[in-house]
Structure formats: structure tokens, C-alpha cells
Amino acid sequence: MRNDSRLSSIAQRCCAWAERWFPDAFAFAVLAVAVVSLGALAIGAPPILIAKNFGSGFWSLIPFTMQMTFIIIGGYIVADSPPVARLVQRLASWPRTSRGGIALIAFVGVTSSLIHWGLSAVLASLLARTMGQRTDVRIDYRAAGAAACLGTGSVWALGLSSSAAQLQANPASMPPALLAVTGVIPFAETIFLWQSMLLAAVLAGVSVWVAWQTAPDSAQARTARDLKIEFAARSEALTPRTRPGEWLEYSPLPTLFIVLLALVWLITEIAAKGIQATIANLNTYNFIFVFAGLLLQWRPRRFVESVARSIPSVAGVLLQFPFIGSIAAILTNAKNVQGSSLADSLSNAFTHIASHASFAPIIGAYSAVLGLLVPSGGGKWLIEAPYVMQAANALHYHLGWVVQIYNAGEALPNLINPFWMLPMLGILGLRARDLIGFTFVQFVINLPLVLGLLWLLGATLTYQPPHFM
């Protein structure tokens, strides 16, 4: 007897369509390059200029690529450490139904993403993988994987690891041209606004509810075994030493020495810059998680083995970020004879039709559309912010809320763009098409909810001129 909800039936039909028609993540990136190239041609950009920007932009995101890679590695080695692994095992043993398991994965993913999206992606994925190995409860492994992705597709950018909010709060990190338009916007005017926290709470709750509603019941679930997913055996026990020269690899003394050095450096940074500015630096944020992972892993050999296990999770990022760099370069630098780029044309189309009342939903929708082409929270903000914030000043719209409009809108396309699913897919052993049916339902429900709340809550705020330090 079937007990599926209507949303579950819709999600399963979407999954059936996606499994047949949805491309893999790499094909999606290639398609995005083609779409942006055709768009640049349509506005009159010369073909040779498009090709030149494709090549010049290909390696433009190498530093950011390494930062994203280490976000995944840092989150993985923390989540994969023995203390956290035991916590994951305990959490995975709680649910007694398939839907209960999916809801728990969604809750862990969404709440932890408010602290660190990389930790959320890895922790929720490892929880889904652990639940997928259970034999006493038939958990739909596709829905579990989709639930693990909800942090990056819902509220992560409204939390502490928001690239745009961190950038705006730290004048030293901002390009001078952007600083001249926006001024300094502290966290109190972005992620710590009560309107922002209410938006995050509502969106988190709805996302977990939709995950529970869309999960197939036990009778209809397709388990990891049904999908022929094989899990590598893992043991916390280290292999015995075979020669005296290995003693340093098994001793905690090197760990303690290195972690002590890292801690002293971190304390000096906080003393010099303050904790907010220190943590807002993405390199420092990664530094904290890498050395926290080393401490939690305790022995160098276990740390190295955990890093090795994390490598498949970053393969997609390493492969596709160069193409994202090319997309950004074509979007912004391939200009026609009038000196306009595709990004300029898009911005004019959206910002010229906005009024003070309609600004929030229009810019939120625009951020979501552009996020399909340039799935990079911080990088895309640098593209979008100058003209969006200039329009906000002209319309006397609250600048901090504009940052949150961007953040809420920017996260939505992560539910249907497979790019930010890549770390989770590597851990889970799934493909984007396995998850997209469930995340598409999330997207359809969350889009009008987010745009409506952005409009409603934005009406409670008043404009303040840019503040310069």
C-alpha cells in the first residue's frame, strides 16, 4: 500500500524525468559556457573577443578554487574525525522511518550551514551515507542525498560564512570602486538583522518540511543497495606500524606541536584584527578547520588518510571552476562596440524596471537567474554589487538588506545547478540527476516564498547613507 504524499509523488516523477534527461554536472558547465557565449554574440560582441575571454578567464579563479577545495577538505577531515564520526553514527541510528531519516539529514545540513557551508555539505553527506548503509530501515538514498544539499541551497548565505556579508563588513577586503558605492556594512546590518534571522528560520523550517514531505515511504524507497552504491569499509583503528621509521606518523606529538603553532598565530591575528575580521578572511577560516581537523584526527597518519579520502569530493570543483572563470570573463569582459557587456545588458534590463516597492523581488530573482550562470557567492557579488548597490542608493533602499536579498536569491539556484552538489556527490557516490527531482520541488516552493519574504521584510527597513570608516 502506498503512503506517499502528493509532494513525494511529484518529486519521484521529477526524478524519473531527470534520470533520463538531466545532464551531468560537467555537461551543465559546458552548456552554461555555450549559453553565455551566444548571449555575448547576441549583443554584438566579436567572436574573437569571446574566445579570448574564454581563454584568459580559464585560470582566473585558481586562488578561489584552492580556497573552495580546502573548505571541502577542512570540512571533511573535521566531519570524518573519530569524535564526529561517532556522533554521526549515533545520529544515523535514531530515525525509525525513511522520512524521519530524511528530515534529520535536512535539519543537520540546514542548521550547520549557518556556521560553515563546507562543514554542512560534508557532515550532512556523511550522515546520509551512514544512514544509507542501514539495513533495518529502507531510506531512499536519492532523497537523503538531496536533503544533504539543502544547506547550500537554502540558508547558508544568510549565515556566518556568507561571502557577500563578510566582504562588506571588511573594508580592507573590498575593491575601492565597490567601497565607494556601498561603504562598510557590518554584520549588524546584514546577517544579524532580525529580518534576516526570521527569513533564515522560516526558510530552514520550510526546507526541512518539504524534505520530509517529498521523501518516499519505505515501500517506494530506492535504497543505496537498489542503486548499486558500494561503500568502502572504514575503520577507526590504524594499521599496525611495520618499521621504526613510522613512529612519528603514529605519535600525537607532531600534532600537538603543529596545532600549538597554529593556535598561537590565530591568537595574534585575533588580537591584531578582532575576531570578526579574522574569521571573515576565508583563508583564516580554512586554516581553523584544517588544524581543528588535525587535532580531532589526533595522529598524523589518520589525518593524512582522511585527507586522501576527501580527494574524490573535490574532483568536480577542480575540473569545473576553470569553466566558471571563463563564464565570468565572457559575461563581464566580452563587450560590443558600444562598450557594453552581457552583464551590463542584464543589469540594465532588471534594474531599470525596479521601483522602491519592487526592488527586493526583482533583484532577488535577478540574483537567482545570474546564479545559474555564475555559481559563486563571493565572485558573483563582485560582478553584481556595483550596479545593484548604486541602484539601491538611487532608490534609497536599505543597503544591508540588499546584501541579504542577494544572499537569499543567490542560494536558490544551487538547488537545480549541479555545481555546488559536486562535493556531496563525491561523498555519496551519486549523480546530480539522482537528486535533482527532489531539489527541484524545493526550488519551486522556496522561490516564491523567498521573494515574498524579501519584499515584505524589506518594507520594515529604512535607508541609511553609506558609512565609511
ROPA-520109 format. One record per residue (C-alpha): x, y, z; residue in three letters. Coordinates in steps of 0.02 Angstrom, whole numbers, padded with zeros to 5 digits, always signed. Example, Ala and Ser with C-alpha at 12.3 -4.5 7.8 and 13.67 -1.06 7.14 Angstrom:
! residues 2
+00615-00225+00390ALA
+00684-00053+00357SER
//
This chain:
! residues 469
+00000+00000+00000MET
+00070+00170-00049ARG
+00077+00307+00083ASN
+00172+00436-00020ASP
+00118+00619-00005SER
+00073+00719-00159ARG
+00242+00809-00149LEU
+00330+00642-00141SER
+00240+00583-00297SER
+00287+00744-00388ILE
+00469+00727-00332ALA
+00478+00548-00394GLN
+00407+00597-00564ARG
+00535+00737-00573CYS
+00670+00610-00529CYS
+00613+00495-00668ALA
+00624+00640-00791TRP
+00794+00698-00726ALA
+00869+00524-00733GLU
+00825+00518-00917ARG
+00859+00697-00974TRP
+00965+00794-00848PHE
+01149+00810-00895PRO
+01295+00776-00779ASP
+01373+00925-00691ALA
+01517+00942-00816PHE
+01396+00944-00963ALA
+01297+01078-00871PHE
+01454+01185-00858ALA
+01491+01165-01043VAL
+01310+01210-01083LEU
+01324+01367-00975ALA
+01480+01420-01073VAL
+01382+01400-01234ALA
+01232+01499-01169VAL
+01341+01644-01110VAL
+01440+01643-01272SER
+01281+01651-01376LEU
+01216+01790-01265GLY
+01375+01890-01293ALA
+01359+01862-01481LEU
+01178+01921-01472ALA
+01229+02092-01401ILE
+01362+02113-01535GLY
+01523+02055-01450ALA
+01651+01996-01580PRO
+01677+01806-01585PRO
+01866+01826-01569ILE
+01842+01929-01410LEU
+01729+01795-01337ILE
+01863+01663-01373ALA
+01999+01772-01297LYS
+01899+01796-01138ASN
+01863+01610-01129PHE
+02050+01577-01128GLY
+02102+01721-01016SER
+01967+01681-00888GLY
+02001+01495-00882PHE
+02135+01506-00747TRP
+02073+01667-00666SER
+01994+01580-00515LEU
+02142+01472-00463ILE
+02162+01554-00289PRO
+01974+01543-00259PHE
+01974+01364-00324THR
+02103+01317-00192MET
+02002+01406-00058GLN
+01846+01308-00106MET
+01947+01148-00114THR
+02011+01174+00062PHE
+01837+01218+00126ILE
+01786+01044+00070ILE
+01944+00960+00135ILE
+01935+01053+00301GLY
+01752+01012+00325GLY
+01784+00831+00277TYR
+01926+00797+00397ILE
+01828+00876+00540VAL
+01671+00777+00500ALA
+01774+00619+00466ASP
+01868+00627+00632SER
+01835+00488+00760PRO
+01738+00601+00882PRO
+01625+00672+00746VAL
+01611+00504+00658ALA
+01544+00429+00819ARG
+01419+00571+00831LEU
+01365+00538+00651VAL
+01343+00354+00689GLN
+01236+00395+00840ARG
+01129+00518+00742LEU
+01109+00394+00600ALA
+01041+00264+00720SER
+00898+00374+00784TRP
+00770+00376+00641PRO
+00646+00234+00635ARG
+00566+00281+00469THR
+00630+00331+00298SER
+00550+00502+00307ARG
+00615+00532+00482GLY
+00791+00497+00421GLY
+00773+00618+00275ILE
+00707+00755+00391ALA
+00853+00731+00511LEU
+00981+00745+00370ILE
+00896+00903+00308ALA
+00894+00979+00483PHE
+01079+00943+00512VAL
+01125+01010+00341GLY
+01024+01169+00355VAL
+01072+01216+00533THR
+01258+01178+00513SER
+01264+01281+00352SER
+01229+01437+00455LEU
+01401+01408+00535ILE
+01501+01345+00385HIS
+01434+01285+00219TRP
+01583+01169+00188GLY
+01557+01082+00355LEU
+01371+01069+00318SER
+01400+00990+00148ALA
+01519+00858+00215VAL
+01432+00824+00381LEU
+01259+00803+00303ALA
+01330+00696+00163SER
+01420+00581+00284LEU
+01260+00567+00386LEU
+01163+00522+00229ALA
+01295+00395+00179ARG
+01292+00317+00352THR
+01103+00305+00351MET
+01113+00231+00177GLY
+01209+00084+00247GLN
+01072+00037+00369ARG
+00977-00122+00329THR
+00839-00109+00460ASP
+00759+00048+00383VAL
+00735+00071+00195ARG
+00791+00252+00170ILE
+00778+00323-00005ASP
+00960+00363-00042TYR
+00918+00491-00177ARG
+00808+00590-00058ALA
+00943+00575+00076ALA
+01071+00648-00043GLY
+00953+00789-00092ALA
+00924+00829+00093ALA
+01112+00840+00118ALA
+01117+00978-00015CYS
+00988+01089+00068LEU
+01112+01192+00169GLY
+01195+01260+00011THR
+01026+01283-00074GLY
+00933+01375+00062SER
+01010+01471+00208VAL
+01200+01456+00201TRP
+01223+01632+00131ALA
+01117+01703+00273LEU
+01242+01633+00399GLY
+01418+01667+00460LEU
+01506+01601+00304SER
+01413+01721+00188SER
+01544+01783+00065SER
+01450+01943+00024ALA
+01415+01990+00205ALA
+01595+01953+00255GLN
+01661+02057+00111LEU
+01551+02206+00151GLN
+01600+02204+00335ALA
+01786+02214+00299ASN
+01841+02369+00204PRO
+02018+02302+00179ALA
+01947+02157+00077SER
+01838+02264-00036MET
+01885+02335-00206PRO
+01896+02526-00191PRO
+01766+02552-00326ALA
+01638+02448-00231LEU
+01683+02527-00063LEU
+01647+02698-00137ALA
+01470+02644-00180VAL
+01421+02540-00029THR
+01531+02595+00115GLY
+01560+02473+00258VAL
+01409+02368+00307ILE
+01434+02274+00472PRO
+01354+02108+00515PHE
+01229+02203+00623ALA
+01155+02273+00461GLU
+01157+02108+00366THR
+01154+01934+00444ILE
+01110+01996+00620PHE
+00958+02096+00567LEU
+00803+02021+00648TRP
+00725+02020+00475GLN
+00870+01914+00410SER
+00862+01792+00556MET
+00673+01774+00534LEU
+00698+01741+00348LEU
+00829+01608+00387ALA
+00718+01524+00518ALA
+00566+01517+00404VAL
+00666+01456+00255LEU
+00754+01323+00359ALA
+00591+01260+00430GLY
+00504+01252+00261VAL
+00654+01164+00182SER
+00654+01027+00315VAL
+00465+01008+00298TRP
+00475+00991+00108VAL
+00615+00863+00126ALA
+00505+00761+00242TRP
+00354+00777+00127GLN
+00447+00731-00033THR
+00536+00578+00040ALA
+00462+00414-00025PRO
+00400+00295+00108ASP
+00490+00132+00143SER
+00390+00035+00014ALA
+00435+00155-00127GLN
+00612+00199-00071ALA
+00760+00162-00181ARG
+00900+00118-00062THR
+01086+00130-00089ALA
+01086-00057-00122ARG
+00949-00035-00254ASP
+01056+00097-00338LEU
+01207-00021-00330LYS
+01306+00101-00221ILE
+01456+00017-00141GLU
+01527+00086+00021PHE
+01711+00066+00059ALA
+01742-00013+00227ALA
+01813+00108+00355ARG
+01886+00076+00525SER
+01947+00199+00655GLU
+02088+00079+00701ALA
+02256+00119+00623LEU
+02354-00016+00537THR
+02499-00078+00645PRO
+02669+00001+00621ARG
+02786-00105+00518THR
+02951-00012+00542ARG
+03031+00105+00670PRO
+03036+00250+00548GLY
+02847+00266+00556GLU
+02838+00313+00739TRP
+02813+00498+00705LEU
+02663+00460+00595GLU
+02579+00370+00740TYR
+02630+00487+00880SER
+02518+00633+00933PRO
+02672+00739+00973LEU
+02689+00814+00797PRO
+02503+00853+00800THR
+02516+00944+00966LEU
+02668+01043+00909PHE
+02590+01100+00744ILE
+02421+01139+00822VAL
+02507+01242+00957LEU
+02596+01346+00824LEU
+02431+01369+00732ALA
+02342+01420+00892LEU
+02474+01550+00936VAL
+02463+01625+00762TRP
+02273+01629+00771LEU
+02276+01717+00940ILE
+02395+01851+00872THR
+02280+01877+00722GLU
+02127+01898+00832ILE
+02221+02017+00947ALA
+02275+02123+00799ALA
+02117+02122+00693LYS
+01974+02067+00805GLY
+01881+01903+00794ILE
+01754+01959+00665GLN
+01883+02022+00540ALA
+01993+01869+00571THR
+01856+01741+00540ILE
+01789+01841+00392ALA
+01951+01802+00299ASN
+01918+01642+00202LEU
+02100+01586+00214ASN
+02093+01601+00403THR
+01925+01512+00409TYR
+02001+01367+00311ASN
+02155+01372+00422PHE
+02047+01347+00576ILE
+01956+01197+00505PHE
+02112+01112+00437VAL
+02201+01121+00605PHE
+02044+01079+00702ALA
+02034+00925+00591GLY
+02216+00883+00628LEU
+02183+00895+00814LEU
+02024+00790+00804LEU
+02111+00659+00698GLN
+02249+00661+00832TRP
+02381+00559+00742ARG
+02466+00618+00581PRO
+02437+00452+00492ARG
+02249+00461+00523ARG
+02248+00644+00466PHE
+02336+00600+00302VAL
+02218+00455+00271GLU
+02067+00567+00300SER
+02134+00696+00177VAL
+02158+00557+00049ALA
+01976+00504+00074ARG
+01920+00684+00043SER
+02004+00700-00126ILE
+01864+00622-00231PRO
+01747+00754-00159SER
+01847+00896-00235VAL
+01873+00823-00409ALA
+01721+00911-00482GLY
+01772+01079-00409VAL
+01948+01065-00481LEU
+01878+01019-00651LEU
+01736+01144-00666GLN
+01798+01303-00581PHE
+01907+01348-00732PRO
+01749+01346-00839PHE
+01661+01457-00712ILE
+01807+01578-00730GLY
+01782+01578-00919SER
+01596+01610-00898ILE
+01628+01759-00783ALA
+01757+01831-00903ALA
+01641+01817-01054ILE
+01495+01886-00954LEU
+01588+02043-00898THR
+01729+02074-01023ASN
+01665+02022-01195ALA
+01598+02192-01248LYS
+01517+02258-01406ASN
+01570+02415-01500VAL
+01467+02522-01381GLN
+01571+02456-01236GLY
+01430+02356-01156SER
+01447+02178-01092SER
+01316+02045-01068LEU
+01321+02082-00881ALA
+01284+02265-00919ASP
+01137+02217-01029SER
+01066+02102-00896LEU
+01086+02233-00760SER
+01001+02366-00864ASN
+00856+02251-00903ALA
+00825+02216-00719PHE
+00871+02375-00627THR
+00786+02497-00745HIS
+00615+02421-00713ILE
+00634+02421-00523ALA
+00550+02542-00404SER
+00573+02554-00216HIS
+00424+02438-00189ALA
+00476+02309-00319SER
+00664+02317-00291PHE
+00677+02165-00174ALA
+00587+02033-00281PRO
+00664+02096-00443ILE
+00843+02094-00378ILE
+00813+01928-00287GLY
+00751+01849-00449ALA
+00896+01926-00545TYR
+01023+01856-00423SER
+00945+01684-00441ALA
+00950+01692-00631VAL
+01130+01752-00635LEU
+01174+01616-00508GLY
+01130+01484-00637LEU
+01269+01552-00748LEU
+01397+01603-00615VAL
+01376+01489-00463PRO
+01498+01582-00350SER
+01434+01677-00198GLY
+01582+01793-00172GLY
+01640+01808-00352GLY
+01465+01844-00417LYS
+01437+01978-00285TRP
+01588+02073-00353LEU
+01507+02067-00525ILE
+01332+02113-00468GLU
+01359+02230-00320ALA
+01421+02390-00406PRO
+01265+02420-00512TYR
+01140+02340-00391VAL
+01202+02443-00243MET
+01208+02601-00350GLN
+01025+02571-00394ALA
+00986+02544-00209ALA
+01064+02711-00164ASN
+00965+02797-00301ALA
+00803+02719-00237LEU
+00850+02747-00053HIS
+00838+02563-00013TYR
+00920+02486+00143HIS
+01094+02433+00087LEU
+01117+02293+00215GLY
+00953+02215+00160TRP
+01012+02222-00021VAL
+01158+02110+00032VAL
+01032+01988+00108GLN
+00921+01998-00046ILE
+01073+01944-00146TYR
+01117+01807-00021ASN
+00942+01733-00016ALA
+00920+01741-00204GLY
+01095+01679-00243GLU
+01073+01518-00143ALA
+00915+01463-00234LEU
+00993+01407-00399PRO
+01108+01289-00302ASN
+00953+01179-00287LEU
+00949+01150-00475ILE
+01126+01192-00533ASN
+01232+01036-00501PRO
+01393+01134-00473PHE
+01382+01151-00284TRP
+01317+00973-00271MET
+01487+00910-00328LEU
+01567+00889-00155PRO
+01415+00794-00092MET
+01404+00687-00249LEU
+01585+00633-00224GLY
+01549+00577-00046ILE
+01382+00495-00085LEU
+01431+00409-00247GLY
+01278+00481-00335LEU
+01249+00587-00490ARG
+01161+00755-00500ALA
+01017+00678-00595ARG
+00984+00564-00446ASP
+00948+00714-00334LEU
+00876+00847-00447ILE
+00696+00786-00440GLY
+00689+00815-00252PHE
+00786+00978-00253THR
+00681+01045-00397PHE
+00525+01033-00289VAL
+00620+01129-00153GLN
+00663+01262-00282PHE
+00484+01281-00343VAL
+00419+01304-00165ILE
+00562+01410-00097ASN
+00572+01534-00242LEU
+00404+01623-00214PRO
+00425+01606-00025LEU
+00595+01692-00027VAL
+00543+01830-00149LEU
+00386+01866-00048GLY
+00479+01875+00118LEU
+00615+01984+00043LEU
+00482+02108-00013TRP
+00381+02101+00148LEU
+00527+02113+00270LEU
+00617+02243+00165GLY
+00469+02360+00188ALA
+00508+02368+00375THR
+00682+02443+00348LEU
+00734+02622+00312THR
+00877+02686+00207TYR
+01040+02743+00285GLN
+01177+02826+00179PRO
+01340+02727+00156PRO
+01455+02727+00307HIS
+01642+02747+00279PHE
+01773+02701+00408MET
//
